[in-house]
């Protein structure tokens, strides 16, 4: 049966696009190992379809014999949601060959792209046409829009433009039965029934396989300025955020917070980046102002905002980037925190969201709780304060064996943090998804009625449980 399926898949996609372990020259680890190198599965085959018809045919062939499918984009996920299990019986469906920009509609402000289109290439295509596609995140050079949609990715501009869900108008999806839903409309209004688009977005490939999407475009800003501010407390950072909303309005397109220890790791491992102000303050904030008028207007707004922040004690010092190179340098510091933390050693990552107003109390209480329960831990706090999303990461004590630390404390730390998140009315996954990593935690922190509804949807759309089984729902 297995050989027959592989022969079918080769007929559908071409022999060169069905990779197996039978060929000793083929290394499947790029598809079988997750980005953090925490898990390595084993696939029956990696299948690389070239168009939607091939995806549908692959799904039908797999459904006929009950073989489960793991859809995969750039494999940059952080919750083990896009790699196979260790059974050697699953198909990894790699979408990277389906990477075309199908159409740009300037009047409708939309761009239609295939699921394997790398985010950075989508951004570049939009810019070349004179528009902005605002989704931006650290992995944009390798992640794909299909994966971004599958996890409802966030990034640095959610405060203005929303998550990937808010940027999508239409989808093309292959169902678990191998049928194609042709939903690539560019409509902003369509009240003809259930919102299937939003059901698929964030489902992590468990309800259908996204093959293409129609995404929103925006006019390019006339000017984009970046500032870096030292703030005396997390409460002051929240007050500065409120002031920025009031002074900049929709021009506020980025508001990132970074703790002193997080920045100290960047300074330690990447001293050439020259992190500003971090030694003088417990927190720093990175702000972005996108202006539709002019650079002079944007700078005037920014300087007035920062002057008010300094007067009211929301900031103790600030610098405004003088040019694009300086602005990119400041953003590069922010994006380097994750790499610096990895260089420092193994750590426990949390991607959480809390109502912005409650974040100062959450951080103060949870920091103290972890310090008491796990002596010596180092908190790497940073994230998208503008939309209430913190990457609340826990580094092993200095000099400790990282692997031993994870074995002894990971479950305890996760439970402590997630319990606090629940108590403060938050979510244990803000933008990374559930995947395999959090699937067994979800019943403890998700409303039971919501979970029952989710299971009913999964059963209705994928009764054979063929699409990414064991992810999102156990």
Secondary structure as a PSIPRED ss2 file (coil, helix, strand):
# PSIPRED VFORMAT (PSIPRED V4.0)

   1 X C   1.000  0.000  0.000
   2 X H   0.000  1.000  0.000
   3 X H   0.000  1.000  0.000
   4 X H   0.000  1.000  0.000
   5 X H   0.000  1.000  0.000
   6 X H   0.000  1.000  0.000
   7 X H   0.000  1.000  0.000
   8 X H   0.000  1.000  0.000
   9 X H   0.000  1.000  0.000
  10 X H   0.000  1.000  0.000
  11 X H   0.000  1.000  0.000
  12 X H   0.000  1.000  0.000
  13 X H   0.000  1.000  0.000
  14 X C   1.000  0.000  0.000
  15 X H   0.000  1.000  0.000
  16 X H   0.000  1.000  0.000
  17 X H   0.000  1.000  0.000
  18 X E   0.000  0.000  1.000
  19 X E   0.000  0.000  1.000
  20 X C   1.000  0.000  0.000
  21 X C   1.000  0.000  0.000
  22 X C   1.000  0.000  0.000
  23 X C   1.000  0.000  0.000
  24 X C   1.000  0.000  0.000
  25 X C   1.000  0.000  0.000
  26 X C   1.000  0.000  0.000
  27 X C   1.000  0.000  0.000
  28 X C   1.000  0.000  0.000
  29 X H   0.000  1.000  0.000
  30 X H   0.000  1.000  0.000
  31 X H   0.000  1.000  0.000
  32 X H   0.000  1.000  0.000
  33 X E   0.000  0.000  1.000
  34 X C   1.000  0.000  0.000
  35 X C   1.000  0.000  0.000
  36 X C   1.000  0.000  0.000
  37 X C   1.000  0.000  0.000
  38 X C   1.000  0.000  0.000
  39 X C   1.000  0.000  0.000
  40 X E   0.000  0.000  1.000
  41 X C   1.000  0.000  0.000
  42 X C   1.000  0.000  0.000
  43 X E   0.000  0.000  1.000
  44 X E   0.000  0.000  1.000
  45 X E   0.000  0.000  1.000
  46 X E   0.000  0.000  1.000
  47 X E   0.000  0.000  1.000
  48 X C   1.000  0.000  0.000
  49 X C   1.000  0.000  0.000
  50 X C   1.000  0.000  0.000
  51 X C   1.000  0.000  0.000
  52 X H   0.000  1.000  0.000
  53 X H   0.000  1.000  0.000
  54 X H   0.000  1.000  0.000
  55 X H   0.000  1.000  0.000
  56 X H   0.000  1.000  0.000
  57 X H   0.000  1.000  0.000
  58 X H   0.000  1.000  0.000
  59 X H   0.000  1.000  0.000
  60 X H   0.000  1.000  0.000
  61 X H   0.000  1.000  0.000
  62 X H   0.000  1.000  0.000
  63 X H   0.000  1.000  0.000
  64 X H   0.000  1.000  0.000
  65 X H   0.000  1.000  0.000
  66 X C   1.000  0.000  0.000
  67 X C   1.000  0.000  0.000
  68 X C   1.000  0.000  0.000
  69 X E   0.000  0.000  1.000
  70 X E   0.000  0.000  1.000
  71 X E   0.000  0.000  1.000
  72 X E   0.000  0.000  1.000
  73 X C   1.000  0.000  0.000
  74 X C   1.000  0.000  0.000
  75 X C   1.000  0.000  0.000
  76 X C   1.000  0.000  0.000
  77 X C   1.000  0.000  0.000
  78 X C   1.000  0.000  0.000
  79 X C   1.000  0.000  0.000
  80 X C   1.000  0.000  0.000
  81 X C   1.000  0.000  0.000
  82 X C   1.000  0.000  0.000
  83 X C   1.000  0.000  0.000
  84 X C   1.000  0.000  0.000
  85 X C   1.000  0.000  0.000
  86 X C   1.000  0.000  0.000
  87 X C   1.000  0.000  0.000
  88 X C   1.000  0.000  0.000
  89 X C   1.000  0.000  0.000
  90 X E   0.000  0.000  1.000
  91 X E   0.000  0.000  1.000
  92 X E   0.000  0.000  1.000
  93 X E   0.000  0.000  1.000
  94 X E   0.000  0.000  1.000
  95 X C   1.000  0.000  0.000
  96 X C   1.000  0.000  0.000
  97 X C   1.000  0.000  0.000
  98 X C   1.000  0.000  0.000
  99 X C   1.000  0.000  0.000
 100 X C   1.000  0.000  0.000
 101 X E   0.000  0.000  1.000
 102 X E   0.000  0.000  1.000
 103 X E   0.000  0.000  1.000
 104 X E   0.000  0.000  1.000
 105 X E   0.000  0.000  1.000
 106 X C   1.000  0.000  0.000
 107 X C   1.000  0.000  0.000
 108 X C   1.000  0.000  0.000
 109 X C   1.000  0.000  0.000
 110 X E   0.000  0.000  1.000
 111 X E   0.000  0.000  1.000
 112 X E   0.000  0.000  1.000
 113 X E   0.000  0.000  1.000
 114 X E   0.000  0.000  1.000
 115 X C   1.000  0.000  0.000
 116 X C   1.000  0.000  0.000
 117 X C   1.000  0.000  0.000
 118 X E   0.000  0.000  1.000
 119 X H   0.000  1.000  0.000
 120 X H   0.000  1.000  0.000
 121 X H   0.000  1.000  0.000
 122 X H   0.000  1.000  0.000
 123 X H   0.000  1.000  0.000
 124 X H   0.000  1.000  0.000
 125 X H   0.000  1.000  0.000
 126 X H   0.000  1.000  0.000
 127 X H   0.000  1.000  0.000
 128 X H   0.000  1.000  0.000
 129 X C   1.000  0.000  0.000
 130 X C   1.000  0.000  0.000
 131 X E   0.000  0.000  1.000
 132 X E   0.000  0.000  1.000
 133 X C   1.000  0.000  0.000
 134 X C   1.000  0.000  0.000
 135 X C   1.000  0.000  0.000
 136 X C   1.000  0.000  0.000
 137 X C   1.000  0.000  0.000
 138 X C   1.000  0.000  0.000
 139 X C   1.000  0.000  0.000
 140 X C   1.000  0.000  0.000
 141 X C   1.000  0.000  0.000
 142 X C   1.000  0.000  0.000
 143 X C   1.000  0.000  0.000
 144 X E   0.000  0.000  1.000
 145 X H   0.000  1.000  0.000
 146 X H   0.000  1.000  0.000
 147 X H   0.000  1.000  0.000
 148 X H   0.000  1.000  0.000
 149 X H   0.000  1.000  0.000
 150 X H   0.000  1.000  0.000
 151 X H   0.000  1.000  0.000
 152 X C   1.000  0.000  0.000
 153 X C   1.000  0.000  0.000
 154 X C   1.000  0.000  0.000
 155 X C   1.000  0.000  0.000
 156 X C   1.000  0.000  0.000
 157 X C   1.000  0.000  0.000
 158 X H   0.000  1.000  0.000
 159 X H   0.000  1.000  0.000
 160 X H   0.000  1.000  0.000
 161 X H   0.000  1.000  0.000
 162 X C   1.000  0.000  0.000
 163 X C   1.000  0.000  0.000
 164 X H   0.000  1.000  0.000
 165 X H   0.000  1.000  0.000
 166 X H   0.000  1.000  0.000
 167 X H   0.000  1.000  0.000
 168 X E   0.000  0.000  1.000
 169 X E   0.000  0.000  1.000
 170 X E   0.000  0.000  1.000
 171 X E   0.000  0.000  1.000
 172 X E   0.000  0.000  1.000
 173 X E   0.000  0.000  1.000
 174 X E   0.000  0.000  1.000
 175 X C   1.000  0.000  0.000
 176 X C   1.000  0.000  0.000
 177 X C   1.000  0.000  0.000
 178 X C   1.000  0.000  0.000
 179 X C   1.000  0.000  0.000
 180 X E   0.000  0.000  1.000
 181 X E   0.000  0.000  1.000
 182 X E   0.000  0.000  1.000
 183 X E   0.000  0.000  1.000
 184 X C   1.000  0.000  0.000
 185 X C   1.000  0.000  0.000
 186 X C   1.000  0.000  0.000
 187 X C   1.000  0.000  0.000
 188 X C   1.000  0.000  0.000
 189 X C   1.000  0.000  0.000
 190 X C   1.000  0.000  0.000
 191 X C   1.000  0.000  0.000
 192 X C   1.000  0.000  0.000
 193 X C   1.000  0.000  0.000
 194 X C   1.000  0.000  0.000
 195 X C   1.000  0.000  0.000
 196 X H   0.000  1.000  0.000
 197 X H   0.000  1.000  0.000
 198 X H   0.000  1.000  0.000
 199 X H   0.000  1.000  0.000
 200 X H   0.000  1.000  0.000
 201 X C   1.000  0.000  0.000
 202 X C   1.000  0.000  0.000
 203 X C   1.000  0.000  0.000
 204 X C   1.000  0.000  0.000
 205 X C   1.000  0.000  0.000
 206 X C   1.000  0.000  0.000
 207 X C   1.000  0.000  0.000
 208 X C   1.000  0.000  0.000
 209 X E   0.000  0.000  1.000
 210 X E   0.000  0.000  1.000
 211 X E   0.000  0.000  1.000
 212 X E   0.000  0.000  1.000
 213 X E   0.000  0.000  1.000
 214 X E   0.000  0.000  1.000
 215 X E   0.000  0.000  1.000
 216 X E   0.000  0.000  1.000
 217 X C   1.000  0.000  0.000
 218 X E   0.000  0.000  1.000
 219 X E   0.000  0.000  1.000
 220 X C   1.000  0.000  0.000
 221 X C   1.000  0.000  0.000
 222 X C   1.000  0.000  0.000
 223 X E   0.000  0.000  1.000
 224 X E   0.000  0.000  1.000
 225 X E   0.000  0.000  1.000
 226 X E   0.000  0.000  1.000
 227 X E   0.000  0.000  1.000
 228 X E   0.000  0.000  1.000
 229 X E   0.000  0.000  1.000
 230 X E   0.000  0.000  1.000
 231 X E   0.000  0.000  1.000
 232 X C   1.000  0.000  0.000
 233 X C   1.000  0.000  0.000
 234 X H   0.000  1.000  0.000
 235 X H   0.000  1.000  0.000
 236 X H   0.000  1.000  0.000
 237 X H   0.000  1.000  0.000
 238 X H   0.000  1.000  0.000
 239 X H   0.000  1.000  0.000
 240 X H   0.000  1.000  0.000
 241 X H   0.000  1.000  0.000
 242 X H   0.000  1.000  0.000
 243 X H   0.000  1.000  0.000
 244 X H   0.000  1.000  0.000
 245 X H   0.000  1.000  0.000
 246 X H   0.000  1.000  0.000
 247 X H   0.000  1.000  0.000
 248 X H   0.000  1.000  0.000
 249 X H   0.000  1.000  0.000
 250 X H   0.000  1.000  0.000
 251 X H   0.000  1.000  0.000
 252 X E   0.000  0.000  1.000
 253 X E   0.000  0.000  1.000
 254 X E   0.000  0.000  1.000
 255 X E   0.000  0.000  1.000
 256 X E   0.000  0.000  1.000
 257 X E   0.000  0.000  1.000
 258 X E   0.000  0.000  1.000
 259 X E   0.000  0.000  1.000
 260 X H   0.000  1.000  0.000
 261 X H   0.000  1.000  0.000
 262 X H   0.000  1.000  0.000
 263 X H   0.000  1.000  0.000
 264 X H   0.000  1.000  0.000
 265 X H   0.000  1.000  0.000
 266 X H   0.000  1.000  0.000
 267 X H   0.000  1.000  0.000
 268 X H   0.000  1.000  0.000
 269 X H   0.000  1.000  0.000
 270 X C   1.000  0.000  0.000
 271 X H   0.000  1.000  0.000
 272 X H   0.000  1.000  0.000
 273 X H   0.000  1.000  0.000
 274 X C   1.000  0.000  0.000
 275 X C   1.000  0.000  0.000
 276 X C   1.000  0.000  0.000
 277 X C   1.000  0.000  0.000
 278 X H   0.000  1.000  0.000
 279 X H   0.000  1.000  0.000
 280 X H   0.000  1.000  0.000
 281 X C   1.000  0.000  0.000
 282 X C   1.000  0.000  0.000
 283 X E   0.000  0.000  1.000
 284 X E   0.000  0.000  1.000
 285 X E   0.000  0.000  1.000
 286 X E   0.000  0.000  1.000
 287 X E   0.000  0.000  1.000
 288 X E   0.000  0.000  1.000
 289 X E   0.000  0.000  1.000
 290 X E   0.000  0.000  1.000
 291 X E   0.000  0.000  1.000
 292 X C   1.000  0.000  0.000
 293 X C   1.000  0.000  0.000
 294 X C   1.000  0.000  0.000
 295 X H   0.000  1.000  0.000
 296 X H   0.000  1.000  0.000
 297 X H   0.000  1.000  0.000
 298 X H   0.000  1.000  0.000
 299 X H   0.000  1.000  0.000
 300 X H   0.000  1.000  0.000
 301 X H   0.000  1.000  0.000
 302 X H   0.000  1.000  0.000
 303 X H   0.000  1.000  0.000
 304 X H   0.000  1.000  0.000
 305 X H   0.000  1.000  0.000
 306 X H   0.000  1.000  0.000
 307 X H   0.000  1.000  0.000
 308 X H   0.000  1.000  0.000
 309 X H   0.000  1.000  0.000
 310 X H   0.000  1.000  0.000
 311 X H   0.000  1.000  0.000
 312 X H   0.000  1.000  0.000
 313 X C   1.000  0.000  0.000
 314 X C   1.000  0.000  0.000
 315 X C   1.000  0.000  0.000
 316 X C   1.000  0.000  0.000
 317 X E   0.000  0.000  1.000
 318 X E   0.000  0.000  1.000
 319 X E   0.000  0.000  1.000
 320 X E   0.000  0.000  1.000
 321 X C   1.000  0.000  0.000
 322 X C   1.000  0.000  0.000
 323 X C   1.000  0.000  0.000
 324 X H   0.000  1.000  0.000
 325 X H   0.000  1.000  0.000
 326 X H   0.000  1.000  0.000
 327 X H   0.000  1.000  0.000
 328 X H   0.000  1.000  0.000
 329 X H   0.000  1.000  0.000
 330 X H   0.000  1.000  0.000
 331 X H   0.000  1.000  0.000
 332 X H   0.000  1.000  0.000
 333 X H   0.000  1.000  0.000
 334 X H   0.000  1.000  0.000
 335 X H   0.000  1.000  0.000
 336 X C   1.000  0.000  0.000
 337 X H   0.000  1.000  0.000
 338 X H   0.000  1.000  0.000
 339 X H   0.000  1.000  0.000
 340 X H   0.000  1.000  0.000
 341 X H   0.000  1.000  0.000
 342 X H   0.000  1.000  0.000
 343 X H   0.000  1.000  0.000
 344 X H   0.000  1.000  0.000
 345 X C   1.000  0.000  0.000
 346 X C   1.000  0.000  0.000
 347 X E   0.000  0.000  1.000
 348 X E   0.000  0.000  1.000
 349 X C   1.000  0.000  0.000
 350 X C   1.000  0.000  0.000
 351 X E   0.000  0.000  1.000
 352 X E   0.000  0.000  1.000
 353 X E   0.000  0.000  1.000
 354 X C   1.000  0.000  0.000
 355 X C   1.000  0.000  0.000
 356 X H   0.000  1.000  0.000
 357 X H   0.000  1.000  0.000
 358 X H   0.000  1.000  0.000
 359 X H   0.000  1.000  0.000
 360 X H   0.000  1.000  0.000
 361 X H   0.000  1.000  0.000
 362 X H   0.000  1.000  0.000
 363 X H   0.000  1.000  0.000
 364 X H   0.000  1.000  0.000
 365 X H   0.000  1.000  0.000
 366 X H   0.000  1.000  0.000
 367 X H   0.000  1.000  0.000
 368 X H   0.000  1.000  0.000
 369 X H   0.000  1.000  0.000
 370 X H   0.000  1.000  0.000
 371 X H   0.000  1.000  0.000
 372 X H   0.000  1.000  0.000
 373 X H   0.000  1.000  0.000
 374 X C   1.000  0.000  0.000
 375 X C   1.000  0.000  0.000
 376 X C   1.000  0.000  0.000
 377 X C   1.000  0.000  0.000
 378 X E   0.000  0.000  1.000
 379 X E   0.000  0.000  1.000
 380 X E   0.000  0.000  1.000
 381 X E   0.000  0.000  1.000
 382 X E   0.000  0.000  1.000
 383 X E   0.000  0.000  1.000
 384 X E   0.000  0.000  1.000
 385 X H   0.000  1.000  0.000
 386 X H   0.000  1.000  0.000
 387 X H   0.000  1.000  0.000
 388 X C   1.000  0.000  0.000
 389 X E   0.000  0.000  1.000
 390 X E   0.000  0.000  1.000
 391 X E   0.000  0.000  1.000
 392 X E   0.000  0.000  1.000
 393 X E   0.000  0.000  1.000
 394 X E   0.000  0.000  1.000
 395 X E   0.000  0.000  1.000
 396 X C   1.000  0.000  0.000
 397 X C   1.000  0.000  0.000
 398 X C   1.000  0.000  0.000
 399 X C   1.000  0.000  0.000
 400 X C   1.000  0.000  0.000
 401 X C   1.000  0.000  0.000
 402 X H   0.000  1.000  0.000
 403 X H   0.000  1.000  0.000
 404 X H   0.000  1.000  0.000
 405 X H   0.000  1.000  0.000
 406 X H   0.000  1.000  0.000
 407 X H   0.000  1.000  0.000
 408 X H   0.000  1.000  0.000
 409 X H   0.000  1.000  0.000
 410 X H   0.000  1.000  0.000
 411 X H   0.000  1.000  0.000
 412 X H   0.000  1.000  0.000
 413 X H   0.000  1.000  0.000
 414 X H   0.000  1.000  0.000
 415 X H   0.000  1.000  0.000
 416 X H   0.000  1.000  0.000
 417 X H   0.000  1.000  0.000
 418 X H   0.000  1.000  0.000
 419 X H   0.000  1.000  0.000
 420 X H   0.000  1.000  0.000
 421 X H   0.000  1.000  0.000
 422 X H   0.000  1.000  0.000
 423 X H   0.000  1.000  0.000
 424 X C   1.000  0.000  0.000
 425 X C   1.000  0.000  0.000
 426 X C   1.000  0.000  0.000
 427 X E   0.000  0.000  1.000
 428 X C   1.000  0.000  0.000
 429 X E   0.000  0.000  1.000
 430 X C   1.000  0.000  0.000
 431 X C   1.000  0.000  0.000
 432 X C   1.000  0.000  0.000
 433 X C   1.000  0.000  0.000
 434 X C   1.000  0.000  0.000
 435 X C   1.000  0.000  0.000
 436 X C   1.000  0.000  0.000
 437 X C   1.000  0.000  0.000
 438 X C   1.000  0.000  0.000
 439 X C   1.000  0.000  0.000
 440 X C   1.000  0.000  0.000
 441 X C   1.000  0.000  0.000
 442 X H   0.000  1.000  0.000
 443 X H   0.000  1.000  0.000
 444 X H   0.000  1.000  0.000
 445 X H   0.000  1.000  0.000
 446 X C   1.000  0.000  0.000
 447 X C   1.000  0.000  0.000
 448 X H   0.000  1.000  0.000
 449 X H   0.000  1.000  0.000
 450 X H   0.000  1.000  0.000
 451 X H   0.000  1.000  0.000
 452 X H   0.000  1.000  0.000
 453 X H   0.000  1.000  0.000
 454 X H   0.000  1.000  0.000
 455 X H   0.000  1.000  0.000
 456 X H   0.000  1.000  0.000
 457 X H   0.000  1.000  0.000
 458 X H   0.000  1.000  0.000
 459 X H   0.000  1.000  0.000
 460 X H   0.000  1.000  0.000
 461 X H   0.000  1.000  0.000
 462 X C   1.000  0.000  0.000
 463 X C   1.000  0.000  0.000
 464 X C   1.000  0.000  0.000
 465 X C   1.000  0.000  0.000
 466 X C   1.000  0.000  0.000
 467 X E   0.000  0.000  1.000
 468 X C   1.000  0.000  0.000
 469 X C   1.000  0.000  0.000
 470 X C   1.000  0.000  0.000
 471 X C   1.000  0.000  0.000
 472 X C   1.000  0.000  0.000
 473 X C   1.000  0.000  0.000
 474 X C   1.000  0.000  0.000
